[in-house]
Amino acid sequence: GMIVITVSTGNIQWFGAESTTGPLTPIVVANYDTLNYTYTAVGDFYFTAILSNPGCDSDTASAAMTTVILPGDNACDAIDLSFGINGAYSNEAATEQAGEPMPPLSGCQVQSGWCDDGSTPDNSMWFTFTAPASGRVILQVPEFDARIAIWKATTCADFTSGGATLVAANDDDPNYTAHGGVNFSPYVDSVYCLVPGTKYFVQVDGYATATDSFTVVLTDP
């Protein structure tokens, strides 16, 4: 993002904060009237500049606020998938949605649950796809130690009210080498009888705190 101060005099130092009450943190190499800032997280961020001149009282600019949203971070902002390779995406700045569901922690290599890593989906992303005429799909994230789930819901709001139904889920693909994935990457291959033309939701979460750049491979076999 870019913020500009106009008609300023003195030495400039930019500060950032995550709330209106601070604390203010100096931004390194931010001493010009224009601030170019790269966000590495989501949420509300506040910026201000303090101008100083020897022998004068310092002036503080009015705070500027910006909200950063990661596409796919919440179910209601899910990213539409096409058949084939989608992405690359990154879950580095992804967060857990309030009330977000997760599959049962019933096993690492099953097609209906995840490994028990002792945590909730703290860096998950959401996607959607429309079921093909075959009613059959294969879903894979080959690049890192992720876990995936396919859900059915009438609306995205169902995910925070307990109204979503799990269709399939996998944490670790035992045949990752044959499928071109890395160790512990997920592969869902048990999805039959989907309703053609119906939208389904896909949850991609890093195991424990795993983050990476990844693709979502959706196949109609």
Secondary structure, 3 states (H helix, E strand, C coil): CEEECCCCCCEEEEEEECCCCCCCEECCCCCCCEEECCCCCCEEEEEEEEEECCCCCCEECCCEEEEECCCCCCHHHCEECCCEEEEEEECCCCCCCCCCCCCCCCCCCCCECCCCCCCCCCCCEEEEEECCCCCCEEEECCCCCEEEEEEECCCHHHHHCCCCEEEEEECCCCCCCCCCCCCCCCEEEEECCCCCCCEEEEEEEECCCCCCEEEEEEECC
